[in-house]
Amino acid sequence: MLNNQLYPDKNAGDEFNIYRIVQVVWMTDNWDHPPDKNTVFGYDINFPPNGKAIKLKNIQGFQERWNIEGLTFQQHVQNLLNIN
């Protein structure tokens, strides 16, 4: 989080009705070449251009790729980022 401010979103629709300013840094053992989003998500993912937070369960491609029982996606990310 880059600040403590919550911003209301009057056009949230089915998604969250607030947003925050955040910056994501991949945790990796190779800071010069962090994995791109398609490698992390395991397919060619296109996030909405508005930058709003969305639930992964609402992304059809994510569900098609990772709708598997257990923690398969989490384990994939842990292995990719070398998180023990």
N, C-alpha and C positions, 0 to 999 in steps of 0.2 A: 504494500500500500504506500502510495506516495504522500497521502495526507489522511486526516481523520474525518473529512467531509463526506457526507452522503448526499447524493444529488437525486432529486425526485425525477421520475420519467413518466410524463403524462401519456405517452404513446407506447406503453409497454406491451399491450396485447396479451398474448399468452405467456410472455416471459416475465422476468423480474421487473418490479416497478421502481427500483432504485439502481444506481450505479455508483462506482467509485473509480478513482484514477489509480491504476496499478501498472506495474512494470514487471514482466516475467523474465527471469534469468534461468536458463536451463542449468541443472546441476549435472555436470559431466566431469569426467577425468581429463578431458581434452578441451580446455577453454578456448583454444584457437579454432576449433571446428565442432561447435555444438551441433547436435542433430537437428534437421529441419522438421517442421510440423508434420509433414507427410510421413517421415520415418517414424516419428513418435506415435502417430495415430495409425500407422500401418496401411494407409491408403491415401489417395489424393483428396485431401479435405479442403473445403472452401468455407471459411468462416464468414458470417455476414460482415459487410464492410463498415457497419455502424459501430463496431467495437463493443456492443452490449454483451453482457454475460448471458449465456444460454445454457440450458440443461443438456447434457450429453444425450439423454434419452430422447430429446427432441430433434436430434440430428439423424436423419434416415441412414446416411452412409455409415455413421458410427455404429448404429444398431445392426446394420447388415454385416459389418465386419466383426464386431465384438459382442454381439448378443449371444454369448456363450456362458454356460453356468460357471460359477466360481469367480475367481479373481484373475482371469486370463489377461485382461488389458493391464491391470495393475502390475502383474508379474512381468509382462512384456516391457513396460516402462522401467521397472526396477532393473531388469537385465540390461536394457539399452543404456541406462544412465549409470550403471555399476553401483547401484544402491544396495547395500547389504541389509 
